[in-house]
Amino acid sequence: MMTVSGLTLVSRILGFLRDVLIARFVGTGPVADAFVAAFRFPNMFRRIFGEGAYNAAFVPLFGRKREEEGEEAAVGFARNTFSSLVWVVGILTLVAIPCMHWLMMLVVPGFLPKFEKELGDVGTGHAFHEREIDTRGAKEVYFQVTGKSEEAVRHWSARTRMEDMYFVDEGGKKLPLLVRLGDTGMSLGDSQSLDSSGFMRTRLLLSGDIQSGVEREVDPRKRFVPKEGEAVVGVVYGLKPGGLARIVLPEDHRLESFHVRVAIDPVTSVAEVRHATLRIYRNHPDNFSLTVELSRVMFCYLFFMTLVAHLSGVLNTLRYFAMPAAAPILLNIVLVSALGLIWMMGWQGDLEIGKTLAWGVALAGLLQFGALWFACSRAGASMVVHKPIWNPELRKLLFLMGPGVIAAGIQQVNLLVGGVIASFQQGAISTLYYADRINQLPLGIIGIALGVVLLPEVTRRLRSGRASEAADSILRGMELAMLLTLPAAVAMIVIHEPLVGGLFEGASFDAEDVRKTGWALAGFALGLPGYVLIKVLQPAYFARENTKGPMVMAGVAVAVNIICSLILFNLLRPGGYGHVGIALATAISAWVNVVLLWRGMDGFVKISGEKWKRFFRMFLSSVVMGGAVWLAGVALDPWLSGTQWQKIVALSLIVGTGMTLYGVLVIAMRVTSWAALKASFSGSRSSSK
């Protein structure tokens, strides 16, 4: 475990550096949303395969083959499985890449336009369309005319008018978009100014003047003289020739919906018809197309990660833990290098930055595969591709792997569901990503390391008839998991904003981003011990080749996650914090899964009264430590609000204080001892060769 944890720590630190640089370059804007959404799709499969699910099926079968029939038979089984993966996942990749547009429609539906009209079909009659667009959680509303030529865009931009635009707030009050005479911008209702661009006024309705009291319409593009007492009571907007216009919503707005009447002027003859499309979005128009473009590049990462998972399972069973744990470091090195290239070249375009990062991900997948393939060859288990042999062993692997993928990938399924819902709040996907990156640090170092090491160890002990020792390994894993994750969870809850601000805040990641990401981190942290316990408890099932039970439990947890995400997201979205509801739903789902896994073991692992008291003392120590960390944060608030170096120093002091105090408390309260810690770590450590 120390080998796996140490190398995972290096990977996570480099991952933080990568995400800090991404936050500085692209913040939570369109590029960040598109890159995170595109990267999450193959990365979800990487975590499912590489962090438990594939190994849950493969390692017990490979280990039994090795114990019962010897090294040569086991390697032959591994080569047949490897060849099958190459063919199946290779074909899947070739099919998925051209179909990525349709796949992303399922993954990020919130990026799609809320209104779409083919303007070439309007004909010689006027067309009018009333539209209502949900603006809860949105930052902007966009109007866009696109066509095959600039001439077509100009042609239809001049014929498209927006009439009677208004918002409705959460109290049901109608707030029209108006202008004041002599003012160049929009105003929301009677007072609040809105940032807008790409519009031009085509008609103004003026109230009656003091003398006559008669309303009149004027064309603001032509010179006119306002009369005394006249005010604007209605305005019609057109699109400038570029065909793109936007309205920026106020921060922390409480606007429920946006209403508009789109009027499209007819053409006078068939010869004037140009093919173009009008779309209205509640996010940046480039989000969806950029996500599709980046997903096509990064999907080959899935191909390599599937093979990496297989090679990792072989090496872990042979007790070579170092290289599989070190492989993810390559991803972070490549992406940090890609960000350095972006900085050196001075690239600014969304597509240039996004594509550079995407190709970096693809290259990293190839390098990880190469490193592990070479390590397997050195270990005497080189993997070569041949025509797969369909035999009972391969059928059993597939039978076990299906439920195992669902069971071990429950957190990733939950995150995918959360991402689909989050796509309906602009910036929410990248906000959740940054929060989850911090949450992944203790989860990766503790939970994944425990899962990787426990599975082959528990399998070996069960196969040799030592069930009590296997149960003891699970219990020791639970103790170690709670000892390390409880204080981490409490700390991430009480100092969520300082943690996020110290790591990510910059020009493209402002105070509002810090606040929203911080609350998402607190939501994820509530489930951190649960996430780790899932990794500890599942080997008790997988080692006995039982993947169906965890699959059913995972299905229940997914259902809980979906229901809670929808409820909490819609409950918190009006204030711009719908994404926090998704994080909370993920935490609730994790604890539901833990309870089901524990009950399903039917007493295989027993916790004595003394152990329960020890768990309570761990919790109490963590709470006291959390109070001290919170006070340290209050005392160091001037530094936490200062320069970046002051933030880093303040965070280091706060974290150091918390770790020291927690260490003293667990020793003083007899939660553990130095001798017990030393024995636990030395007992868990296997040769990394």
C-alpha positions as CSV (number, residue, x, y, z in Angstrom):
1,M,0.0,0.0,0.0
2,M,2.9,2.4,0.8
3,T,4.3,1.8,-2.7
4,V,0.9,2.5,-4.4
5,S,0.0,5.4,-2.1
6,G,3.4,7.1,-2.5
7,L,3.3,7.0,-6.3
8,T,-0.3,8.0,-6.4
9,L,0.6,11.0,-4.2
10,V,3.2,12.0,-6.8
11,S,0.5,11.6,-9.5
12,R,-2.0,13.6,-7.6
13,I,0.4,16.5,-6.8
14,L,1.3,16.7,-10.5
15,G,-2.4,16.5,-11.2
16,F,-3.0,19.5,-9.0
17,L,-0.3,21.4,-10.8
18,R,-2.0,20.5,-14.1
19,D,-5.4,21.7,-12.8
20,V,-4.0,24.9,-11.3
21,L,-2.6,25.7,-14.7
22,I,-5.8,24.8,-16.5
23,A,-7.7,27.0,-14.1
24,R,-5.3,29.9,-14.8
25,F,-5.5,29.5,-18.5
26,V,-9.2,28.7,-19.1
27,G,-11.0,29.2,-15.7
28,T,-14.6,27.9,-15.8
29,G,-15.4,29.3,-19.2
30,P,-16.4,27.5,-22.5
31,V,-13.0,25.9,-23.1
32,A,-12.9,24.5,-19.5
33,D,-16.5,23.2,-19.8
34,A,-15.8,21.6,-23.2
35,F,-12.5,20.0,-22.2
36,V,-13.8,18.7,-18.9
37,A,-16.9,17.3,-20.5
38,A,-14.9,15.7,-23.3
39,F,-12.2,14.4,-20.9
40,R,-14.7,13.0,-18.4
41,F,-16.1,10.5,-20.9
42,P,-12.9,8.5,-21.5
43,N,-11.6,9.3,-18.1
44,M,-14.7,7.7,-16.5
45,F,-13.8,4.4,-18.2
46,R,-10.2,4.8,-17.1
47,R,-11.3,5.0,-13.5
48,I,-13.8,2.2,-13.9
49,F,-11.3,-0.2,-15.5
50,G,-8.0,1.0,-14.0
51,E,-9.2,1.5,-10.4
52,G,-11.1,-1.7,-9.7
53,A,-13.8,-3.0,-12.0
54,Y,-11.7,-4.9,-14.6
55,N,-9.4,-6.2,-11.9
56,A,-12.4,-7.3,-9.9
57,A,-13.1,-9.9,-12.5
58,F,-9.6,-10.6,-13.9
59,V,-7.4,-10.8,-10.8
60,P,-9.3,-13.6,-9.1
61,L,-9.4,-15.7,-12.2
62,F,-5.8,-15.0,-13.1
63,G,-4.7,-15.6,-9.5
64,R,-6.5,-18.9,-9.3
65,K,-5.1,-20.0,-12.7
66,R,-1.6,-19.2,-11.5
67,E,-2.1,-21.0,-8.2
68,E,-3.7,-24.2,-9.7
69,E,-2.1,-24.6,-13.1
70,G,1.2,-22.6,-12.9
71,E,2.7,-19.5,-14.4
72,E,2.6,-20.6,-18.1
73,A,-1.1,-21.4,-18.1
74,A,-1.9,-18.1,-16.3
75,V,0.1,-16.0,-18.8
76,G,-1.6,-17.9,-21.7
77,F,-5.0,-16.9,-20.2
78,A,-3.9,-13.3,-19.8
79,R,-2.7,-13.2,-23.5
80,N,-6.0,-14.5,-24.7
81,T,-7.8,-11.8,-22.7
82,F,-5.5,-9.1,-23.9
83,S,-6.1,-10.1,-27.5
84,S,-9.9,-10.0,-27.0
85,L,-9.7,-6.5,-25.5
86,V,-7.6,-5.2,-28.4
87,W,-10.2,-6.4,-30.9
88,V,-13.4,-5.4,-29.0
89,V,-12.3,-2.0,-27.7
90,G,-10.5,-1.2,-31.0
91,I,-13.8,-1.8,-33.0
92,L,-15.7,0.2,-30.3
93,T,-13.3,3.1,-30.8
94,L,-13.6,3.1,-34.5
95,V,-17.4,3.1,-34.3
96,A,-17.6,5.7,-31.5
97,I,-15.4,8.4,-33.0
98,P,-17.6,9.2,-36.0
99,C,-20.7,8.9,-33.8
100,M,-19.4,11.3,-31.2
101,H,-21.9,14.0,-32.1
102,W,-24.8,11.7,-31.0
103,L,-23.0,10.4,-28.0
104,M,-22.4,13.9,-26.7
105,M,-26.0,14.7,-27.1
106,L,-26.6,12.2,-24.4
107,V,-23.7,13.2,-22.2
108,V,-24.1,17.0,-22.3
109,P,-27.7,17.8,-23.3
110,G,-27.5,21.1,-21.6
111,F,-25.0,22.4,-24.2
112,L,-27.6,22.0,-27.0
113,P,-29.6,25.0,-28.3
114,K,-32.9,25.7,-26.7
115,F,-34.4,27.0,-30.0
116,E,-33.3,26.1,-33.5
117,K,-34.9,27.2,-36.8
118,E,-33.8,26.7,-40.4
119,L,-34.2,30.1,-41.9
120,G,-34.2,29.0,-45.5
121,D,-37.6,27.4,-44.8
122,V,-39.3,30.7,-43.9
123,G,-40.3,31.5,-47.4
124,T,-42.2,34.6,-48.4
125,G,-44.4,35.0,-45.3
126,H,-43.5,36.4,-41.9
127,A,-42.6,33.9,-39.2
128,F,-43.0,34.4,-35.4
129,H,-41.8,32.2,-32.6
130,E,-42.5,32.6,-28.9
131,R,-39.9,31.0,-26.7
132,E,-39.4,30.6,-23.0
133,I,-35.9,29.5,-21.8
134,D,-35.0,28.3,-18.3
135,T,-32.3,30.6,-16.9
136,R,-31.8,29.1,-13.5
137,G,-28.0,28.6,-13.2
138,A,-27.3,30.2,-16.6
139,K,-24.7,33.0,-17.0
140,E,-25.6,34.2,-20.5
141,V,-28.2,33.9,-23.2
142,Y,-26.9,33.8,-26.8
143,F,-28.5,34.3,-30.2
144,Q,-26.6,33.0,-33.2
145,V,-27.1,32.9,-37.0
146,T,-24.9,30.4,-38.7
147,G,-24.6,29.6,-42.4
148,K,-22.3,28.2,-45.1
149,S,-21.2,31.7,-46.0
150,E,-20.8,35.1,-44.5
151,E,-23.2,36.4,-47.0
152,A,-25.9,34.0,-45.7
153,V,-25.3,35.1,-42.1
154,R,-25.5,38.8,-43.0
155,H,-28.6,38.2,-45.1
156,W,-30.6,36.6,-42.3
157,S,-29.2,38.7,-39.5
158,A,-30.8,41.7,-41.2
159,R,-34.1,39.8,-41.3
160,T,-34.2,38.5,-37.7
161,R,-35.8,40.6,-35.0
162,M,-36.3,40.1,-31.2
163,E,-39.5,41.6,-29.9
164,D,-40.8,41.8,-26.3
165,M,-37.8,40.4,-24.6
166,Y,-38.2,40.0,-20.8
167,F,-37.1,37.9,-17.8
168,V,-39.3,36.5,-15.0
169,D,-37.7,36.3,-11.5
170,E,-38.4,33.7,-8.9
171,G,-41.3,35.8,-7.5
172,G,-43.0,35.8,-10.9
173,K,-42.3,39.4,-11.6
174,K,-41.9,40.4,-15.2
175,L,-38.7,42.4,-15.9
176,P,-38.6,43.7,-19.5
177,L,-35.3,44.5,-21.4
178,L,-35.5,48.2,-22.0
179,V,-33.2,51.1,-22.9
180,R,-33.0,54.6,-21.8
181,L,-32.7,57.5,-24.3
182,G,-29.1,58.4,-24.9
183,D,-27.9,55.1,-23.3
184,T,-26.2,52.5,-25.4
185,G,-26.8,49.4,-23.3
186,M,-29.7,47.3,-22.1
187,S,-31.4,47.6,-18.7
188,L,-33.3,45.0,-16.8
189,G,-36.6,46.5,-15.7
190,D,-36.3,50.1,-14.7
191,S,-32.7,50.3,-13.4
192,Q,-30.2,47.4,-13.5
193,S,-27.9,47.6,-16.5
194,L,-26.9,44.4,-18.4
195,D,-23.8,43.7,-20.3
196,S,-24.8,42.9,-23.9
197,S,-23.3,42.8,-27.4
198,G,-24.2,42.0,-31.0
199,F,-27.6,43.6,-30.9
200,M,-28.8,46.7,-32.7
201,R,-32.0,48.6,-32.1
202,T,-34.3,48.6,-35.0
203,R,-37.4,50.2,-33.5
204,L,-38.3,52.1,-30.3
205,L,-41.8,52.7,-28.9
206,L,-41.8,56.0,-27.0
207,S,-44.3,57.0,-24.4
208,G,-46.4,60.2,-24.9
209,D,-44.8,63.5,-24.5
210,I,-46.0,66.2,-22.0
211,Q,-47.8,68.2,-24.7
212,S,-49.8,65.6,-26.7
213,G,-49.5,62.4,-24.6
214,V,-49.5,60.4,-27.9
215,E,-47.1,57.4,-28.2
216,R,-45.0,57.0,-31.3
217,E,-42.6,54.6,-33.0
218,V,-39.1,55.7,-34.2
219,D,-36.2,54.1,-36.0
220,P,-33.2,54.6,-33.7
221,R,-30.9,54.0,-36.7
222,K,-32.1,57.3,-38.1
223,R,-31.8,60.7,-36.5
224,F,-34.8,61.8,-34.4
225,V,-35.4,64.4,-31.7
226,P,-36.9,63.2,-28.4
227,K,-39.7,65.3,-27.0
228,E,-40.1,66.5,-23.5
229,G,-41.4,63.7,-21.2
230,E,-40.8,60.8,-23.7
231,A,-39.4,57.5,-22.4
232,V,-38.8,54.2,-24.0
233,V,-41.6,51.7,-23.3
234,G,-40.7,49.1,-25.9
235,V,-37.8,48.1,-28.1
236,V,-37.2,45.8,-31.0
237,Y,-33.7,44.4,-31.5
238,G,-32.0,43.1,-34.6
239,L,-28.7,41.2,-35.0
240,K,-25.5,42.9,-36.2
241,P,-24.0,41.4,-39.4
242,G,-21.8,39.0,-37.5
243,G,-24.9,37.1,-36.5
244,L,-23.9,36.5,-32.8
245,A,-25.4,38.4,-29.8
246,R,-25.4,37.8,-26.1
247,I,-26.9,39.0,-22.9
248,V,-24.8,38.5,-19.8
249,L,-27.0,37.8,-16.7
250,P,-26.2,39.5,-13.3
251,E,-24.1,37.5,-10.9
252,D,-26.2,35.6,-8.3
253,H,-29.3,36.4,-10.2
254,R,-32.7,35.0,-9.3
255,L,-34.1,34.9,-12.8
256,E,-36.2,31.9,-13.5
257,S,-36.8,32.3,-17.3
258,F,-36.1,34.4,-20.4
259,H,-39.0,35.1,-22.9
260,V,-38.6,36.4,-26.4
261,R,-40.7,36.7,-29.5
262,V,-38.5,36.0,-32.6
263,A,-39.8,37.7,-35.8
264,I,-38.3,36.6,-39.1
265,D,-38.9,38.9,-42.1
266,P,-39.8,37.1,-45.4
267,V,-37.8,37.1,-48.6
268,T,-39.3,38.8,-51.6
269,S,-38.4,36.1,-54.0
270,V,-37.1,32.5,-54.1
271,A,-33.8,33.8,-55.5
272,E,-33.1,35.5,-52.1
273,V,-33.2,32.3,-50.1
274,R,-30.0,31.5,-48.3
275,H,-29.4,28.5,-46.1
276,A,-28.7,29.5,-42.5
277,T,-29.9,28.5,-39.0
278,L,-31.0,30.6,-36.0
279,R,-30.2,29.2,-32.6
280,I,-30.8,30.4,-29.0
281,Y,-28.5,29.0,-26.3
282,R,-28.3,29.4,-22.5
283,N,-24.6,28.8,-22.6
284,H,-21.8,29.6,-25.0
285,P,-22.6,28.4,-28.6
286,D,-19.2,26.8,-29.1
287,N,-19.6,24.5,-26.0
288,F,-21.2,21.6,-27.8
289,S,-19.2,21.6,-31.0
290,L,-15.9,22.0,-29.1
291,T,-16.9,19.1,-26.8
292,V,-17.5,16.9,-29.8
293,E,-14.2,17.9,-31.4
294,L,-12.2,17.3,-28.3
295,S,-14.0,14.0,-27.5
296,R,-13.0,12.6,-30.9
297,V,-9.4,13.3,-30.2
298,M,-9.4,11.9,-26.6
299,F,-11.5,8.8,-27.2
300,C,-8.5,6.8,-28.2
301,Y,-7.4,7.3,-24.6
302,L,-10.1,4.8,-23.6
303,F,-8.5,2.2,-25.9
304,F,-5.2,2.5,-24.3
305,M,-6.6,2.7,-20.7
306,T,-8.5,-0.6,-21.2
307,L,-5.3,-2.3,-22.1
308,V,-3.4,-0.5,-19.3
309,A,-6.0,-1.9,-16.8
310,H,-5.3,-5.4,-18.1
311,L,-1.5,-5.0,-17.8
312,S,-1.9,-3.5,-14.3
313,G,-4.0,-6.5,-13.2
314,V,-1.2,-8.9,-14.4
315,L,1.5,-6.9,-12.7
316,N,-0.4,-6.5,-9.4
317,T,-1.1,-10.2,-9.2
318,L,2.5,-10.9,-9.8
319,R,3.1,-8.4,-6.9
320,Y,4.7,-5.7,-9.1
321,F,2.9,-2.7,-7.7
322,A,5.2,0.2,-8.6
323,M,4.8,0.6,-12.4
324,P,0.9,0.3,-12.4
325,A,0.8,3.0,-9.7
326,A,3.4,5.2,-11.5
327,A,1.7,5.1,-14.9
328,P,-0.8,7.9,-14.3
329,I,2.1,10.2,-13.6
330,L,2.8,10.2,-17.3
331,L,-0.6,11.8,-18.0
332,N,0.1,14.7,-15.7
333,I,3.6,15.2,-17.1
334,V,2.3,15.3,-20.7
335,L,-0.5,17.7,-19.8
336,V,1.7,20.1,-17.8
337,S,4.1,20.1,-20.8
338,A,1.2,20.8,-23.1
339,L,0.1,23.8,-21.0
340,G,3.7,25.0,-21.0
341,L,3.7,24.8,-24.8
342,I,0.4,26.8,-24.9
343,W,2.1,29.5,-22.7
344,M,5.3,29.5,-24.8
345,M,3.4,29.8,-28.1
346,G,1.1,32.4,-26.7
347,W,-2.0,30.6,-28.1
348,Q,-5.3,32.2,-27.2
349,G,-8.0,30.6,-29.4
350,D,-10.4,28.2,-27.7
351,L,-9.9,25.5,-30.3
352,E,-6.1,25.8,-30.2
353,I,-5.9,25.5,-26.4
354,G,-8.6,22.7,-26.3
355,K,-7.0,20.6,-29.1
356,T,-3.5,20.9,-27.5
357,L,-4.8,19.5,-24.2
358,A,-6.8,16.8,-26.0
359,W,-3.8,15.6,-28.1
360,G,-1.8,15.6,-24.8
361,V,-4.3,13.2,-23.3
362,A,-4.2,10.9,-26.3
363,L,-0.4,10.9,-26.2
364,A,-0.3,10.2,-22.5
365,G,-2.5,7.1,-23.0
366,L,0.0,5.7,-25.6
367,L,2.9,6.3,-23.2
368,Q,1.2,4.6,-20.3
369,F,0.4,1.6,-22.4
370,G,4.0,1.4,-23.6
371,A,5.5,1.6,-20.1
372,L,3.3,-1.1,-18.7
373,W,3.7,-3.4,-21.7
374,F,7.5,-3.1,-21.3
375,A,7.1,-3.9,-17.5
376,C,5.1,-7.0,-18.2
377,S,7.7,-8.2,-20.7
378,R,10.4,-7.7,-18.1
379,A,8.3,-9.7,-15.6
380,G,8.2,-12.6,-18.0
381,A,4.5,-12.1,-19.0
382,S,4.8,-10.3,-22.3
383,M,1.4,-9.6,-24.0
384,V,1.1,-10.4,-27.7
385,V,-2.0,-10.0,-29.9
386,H,-3.4,-13.1,-31.6
387,K,-6.8,-14.2,-32.8
388,P,-8.9,-14.5,-29.6
389,I,-9.9,-18.1,-28.5
390,W,-13.5,-18.2,-27.3
391,N,-13.3,-20.6,-24.3
392,P,-15.0,-21.1,-21.0
393,E,-12.4,-19.0,-19.1
394,L,-13.1,-16.0,-21.4
395,R,-16.8,-16.5,-21.0
396,K,-16.5,-16.5,-17.3
397,L,-14.4,-13.4,-17.3
398,L,-17.0,-11.5,-19.3
399,F,-19.8,-12.9,-17.0
400,L,-18.0,-11.6,-14.0
401,M,-16.8,-8.3,-15.6
402,G,-20.2,-7.0,-16.6
403,P,-21.5,-6.7,-13.0
404,G,-18.1,-5.8,-11.8
405,V,-17.9,-2.8,-14.1
406,I,-21.1,-1.4,-12.7
407,A,-20.3,-2.2,-9.1
408,A,-16.7,-0.9,-9.0
409,G,-17.5,2.1,-11.2
410,I,-20.4,3.4,-9.1
411,Q,-18.8,6.7,-8.2
412,Q,-17.9,7.3,-11.9
413,V,-21.5,6.5,-13.0
414,N,-22.7,8.9,-10.3
415,L,-20.3,11.6,-11.6
416,L,-21.5,11.0,-15.2
417,V,-25.1,11.4,-14.1
418,G,-24.2,14.5,-12.2
419,G,-22.4,15.9,-15.3
420,V,-25.5,15.4,-17.5
421,I,-27.6,17.3,-15.0
422,A,-24.8,19.9,-14.4
423,S,-24.7,20.7,-18.2
424,F,-28.0,22.7,-17.6
425,Q,-26.1,25.2,-15.4
426,Q,-23.3,27.1,-17.2
427,G,-19.9,26.6,-15.6
428,A,-21.2,23.8,-13.3
429,I,-19.3,21.0,-15.1
430,S,-15.9,22.6,-14.7
431,T,-16.8,23.7,-11.1
432,L,-17.6,20.2,-10.1
433,Y,-14.4,19.0,-11.8
434,Y,-12.1,21.3,-9.8
435,A,-13.9,20.3,-6.6
436,D,-13.6,16.6,-7.4
437,R,-9.9,17.0,-8.1
438,I,-9.3,18.0,-4.5
439,N,-11.6,15.3,-3.3
440,Q,-9.7,12.7,-5.4
441,L,-6.4,13.4,-3.5
442,P,-7.2,11.4,-0.3
443,L,-9.5,9.1,-2.3
444,G,-6.7,8.1,-4.7
445,I,-4.0,7.9,-2.1
446,I,-6.0,5.9,0.4
447,G,-9.0,4.3,-1.2
448,I,-7.6,3.2,-4.5
449,A,-4.4,2.0,-3.0
450,L,-6.3,-0.1,-0.4
451,G,-8.5,-1.6,-3.2
452,V,-5.5,-2.4,-5.4
453,V,-3.6,-4.2,-2.6
454,L,-6.5,-5.8,-0.8
455,L,-8.0,-7.7,-3.8
456,P,-5.0,-10.0,-4.6
457,E,-4.2,-10.4,-0.9
458,V,-7.8,-11.4,0.1
459,T,-8.0,-13.6,-3.0
460,R,-4.8,-15.4,-2.1
461,R,-5.9,-16.0,1.5
462,L,-9.4,-17.3,0.6
463,R,-7.9,-19.6,-2.0
464,S,-5.6,-21.1,0.6
465,G,-8.5,-21.6,3.1
466,R,-7.6,-18.8,5.4
467,A,-11.0,-17.0,5.5
468,S,-10.4,-15.5,9.0
469,E,-7.2,-13.9,7.8
470,A,-9.0,-12.5,4.7
471,A,-11.7,-11.0,7.0
472,D,-9.0,-9.5,9.2
473,S,-7.4,-7.9,6.2
474,I,-10.7,-6.2,5.3
475,L,-11.2,-5.0,8.9
476,R,-7.6,-3.6,9.0
477,G,-8.3,-1.8,5.8
478,M,-11.5,-0.3,7.2
479,E,-9.5,1.0,10.3
480,L,-6.8,2.5,8.2
481,A,-9.3,4.0,5.8
482,M,-11.2,5.8,8.6
483,L,-8.1,6.8,10.4
484,L,-6.9,8.7,7.3
485,T,-10.1,9.9,5.6
486,L,-12.2,11.2,8.5
487,P,-9.8,14.1,9.3
488,A,-9.4,14.8,5.5
489,A,-13.2,15.0,5.1
490,V,-13.6,17.3,8.1
491,A,-10.8,19.6,7.0
492,M,-12.2,19.9,3.4
493,I,-15.6,20.8,4.9
494,V,-14.4,23.5,7.3
495,I,-11.8,25.2,5.1
496,H,-13.3,24.5,1.7
497,E,-12.9,28.0,0.3
498,P,-9.3,28.6,1.5
499,L,-8.3,25.2,-0.1
500,V,-9.9,26.1,-3.4
501,G,-8.7,29.7,-3.4
502,G,-5.1,28.8,-2.6
503,L,-4.9,26.2,-5.4
504,F,-7.0,27.7,-8.2
505,E,-7.8,31.4,-7.8
506,G,-6.4,33.6,-10.5
507,A,-7.4,36.0,-13.4
508,S,-9.7,33.4,-15.0
509,F,-10.8,31.8,-11.7
510,D,-12.4,34.6,-9.7
511,A,-13.8,34.8,-6.1
512,E,-17.2,33.7,-7.3
513,D,-15.7,30.6,-8.9
514,V,-13.8,29.9,-5.6
515,R,-17.0,30.2,-3.6
516,K,-19.0,27.9,-5.8
517,T,-16.2,25.3,-6.1
518,G,-15.6,25.4,-2.4
519,W,-19.2,24.5,-1.5
520,A,-19.1,21.7,-4.1
521,L,-15.9,20.4,-2.4
522,A,-17.7,20.4,1.0
523,G,-20.5,18.4,-0.5
524,F,-18.2,15.8,-2.0
525,A,-16.2,15.7,1.3
526,L,-19.3,14.5,3.2
527,G,-19.1,11.3,1.2
528,L,-15.3,10.8,1.2
529,P,-15.1,8.1,4.0
530,G,-18.0,6.3,2.2
531,Y,-16.1,6.4,-1.2
532,V,-13.1,4.8,0.5
533,L,-15.1,2.2,2.4
534,I,-16.6,1.0,-0.9
535,K,-13.0,0.4,-2.2
536,V,-12.3,-1.6,1.0
537,L,-15.5,-3.7,1.2
538,Q,-15.8,-4.7,-2.5
539,P,-12.7,-7.0,-2.5
540,A,-14.6,-9.2,0.0
541,Y,-17.1,-9.9,-2.8
542,F,-14.8,-9.9,-5.8
543,A,-12.3,-12.2,-4.2
544,R,-15.1,-14.8,-4.0
545,E,-16.0,-14.2,-7.6
546,N,-19.2,-12.5,-6.6
547,T,-19.8,-9.5,-8.8
548,K,-23.6,-9.8,-9.0
549,G,-24.3,-8.7,-5.4
550,P,-22.3,-5.5,-5.7
551,M,-23.9,-4.8,-9.1
552,V,-27.4,-4.9,-7.6
553,M,-26.3,-2.7,-4.7
554,A,-24.7,-0.3,-7.1
555,G,-27.9,-0.1,-9.1
556,V,-29.8,1.0,-6.0
557,A,-27.1,3.6,-5.2
558,V,-27.3,5.0,-8.8
559,A,-31.1,5.3,-8.5
560,V,-30.6,7.2,-5.2
561,N,-28.0,9.4,-6.8
562,I,-30.3,10.3,-9.8
563,I,-33.3,11.1,-7.6
564,C,-31.3,13.1,-5.1
565,S,-29.4,15.0,-7.8
566,L,-32.6,16.0,-9.6
567,I,-34.2,17.2,-6.3
568,L,-31.2,19.0,-4.8
569,F,-30.1,20.5,-8.2
570,N,-33.4,22.1,-8.9
571,L,-33.8,23.1,-5.2
572,L,-30.4,25.0,-5.2
573,R,-30.2,26.1,-8.8
574,P,-32.1,29.4,-8.4
575,G,-29.3,30.7,-6.3
576,G,-26.6,29.4,-8.8
577,Y,-25.6,26.5,-6.5
578,G,-27.4,23.6,-8.2
579,H,-24.0,21.9,-8.7
580,V,-23.7,21.6,-4.9
581,G,-26.8,19.5,-4.9
582,I,-25.1,17.1,-7.3
583,A,-22.1,16.8,-5.0
584,L,-24.4,16.1,-2.0
585,A,-26.3,13.5,-4.0
586,T,-23.1,11.7,-4.8
587,A,-22.1,11.6,-1.1
588,I,-25.6,10.3,-0.1
589,S,-25.3,7.6,-2.8
590,A,-21.9,6.5,-1.5
591,W,-23.1,6.0,2.0
592,V,-26.1,4.1,0.8
593,N,-23.7,1.8,-1.1
594,V,-21.6,1.3,2.0
595,V,-24.6,0.2,4.1
596,L,-25.7,-2.2,1.4
597,L,-22.2,-3.7,1.0
598,W,-21.9,-4.1,4.8
599,R,-25.2,-5.8,5.2
600,G,-24.6,-8.1,2.2
601,M,-21.4,-9.6,3.8
602,D,-23.6,-11.6,6.3
603,G,-21.2,-11.3,9.1
604,F,-18.0,-12.2,7.1
605,V,-16.3,-9.2,8.8
606,K,-17.2,-8.6,12.5
607,I,-16.6,-5.4,14.4
608,S,-16.1,-5.8,18.1
609,G,-17.3,-3.3,20.7
610,E,-13.7,-2.1,21.2
611,K,-13.4,-1.4,17.5
612,W,-16.6,0.6,17.5
613,K,-15.2,2.7,20.4
614,R,-12.0,3.2,18.4
615,F,-14.0,4.4,15.4
616,F,-15.9,6.9,17.6
617,R,-12.6,8.2,19.0
618,M,-11.3,8.7,15.5
619,F,-14.5,10.8,14.7
620,L,-14.1,12.8,17.9
621,S,-10.4,13.5,17.2
622,S,-11.4,14.6,13.7
623,V,-14.1,17.0,14.9
624,V,-11.7,18.6,17.5
625,M,-9.0,18.9,14.8
626,G,-11.6,20.5,12.5
627,G,-12.4,23.2,15.1
628,A,-8.8,24.0,15.4
629,V,-8.3,24.2,11.6
630,W,-11.3,26.5,11.3
631,L,-9.8,28.8,14.0
632,A,-6.5,28.8,12.3
633,G,-8.3,29.8,9.0
634,V,-9.9,32.8,10.8
635,A,-6.6,33.9,12.3
636,L,-4.8,33.7,8.9
637,D,-7.7,35.2,6.9
638,P,-5.6,38.3,5.9
639,W,-3.0,36.0,4.4
640,L,-5.6,33.9,2.7
641,S,-6.9,37.0,1.1
642,G,-3.4,38.2,0.1
643,T,-1.0,37.2,-2.7
644,Q,-0.7,33.7,-4.1
645,W,2.4,33.0,-2.0
646,Q,0.7,34.2,1.2
647,K,-2.2,31.9,0.4
648,I,0.1,28.9,-0.1
649,V,2.0,29.7,3.2
650,A,-1.2,30.1,5.1
651,L,-2.6,26.9,3.7
652,S,0.6,25.0,4.6
653,L,0.4,26.3,8.2
654,I,-3.3,25.4,8.5
655,V,-2.8,21.9,7.1
656,G,0.3,21.3,9.2
657,T,-1.5,22.4,12.3
658,G,-4.4,20.1,11.6
659,M,-2.1,17.1,10.9
660,T,0.0,17.6,14.0
661,L,-3.0,18.1,16.3
662,Y,-4.8,15.1,14.8
663,G,-1.7,12.9,15.3
664,V,-1.4,14.0,18.9
665,L,-5.1,13.4,19.5
666,V,-5.3,9.8,18.1
667,I,-2.2,8.8,20.1
668,A,-3.5,10.5,23.3
669,M,-7.0,9.0,22.9
670,R,-5.5,5.5,22.2
671,V,-7.0,5.3,18.8
672,T,-3.7,3.9,17.6
673,S,-0.1,3.9,18.6
674,W,3.2,4.3,16.8
675,A,3.9,0.6,17.1
676,A,0.5,-0.3,15.7
677,L,0.9,2.1,12.8
678,K,4.3,0.7,12.0
679,A,3.0,-2.9,12.1
680,S,0.0,-2.0,10.0
681,F,2.0,-0.4,7.3
682,S,4.8,-3.0,7.3
683,G,2.1,-5.8,7.2
684,S,0.3,-4.2,4.3
685,R,3.4,-3.6,2.2
686,S,4.3,-6.2,-0.4
687,S,7.4,-6.3,-2.5
688,S,7.1,-3.9,-5.4
689,K,10.1,-5.6,-7.1
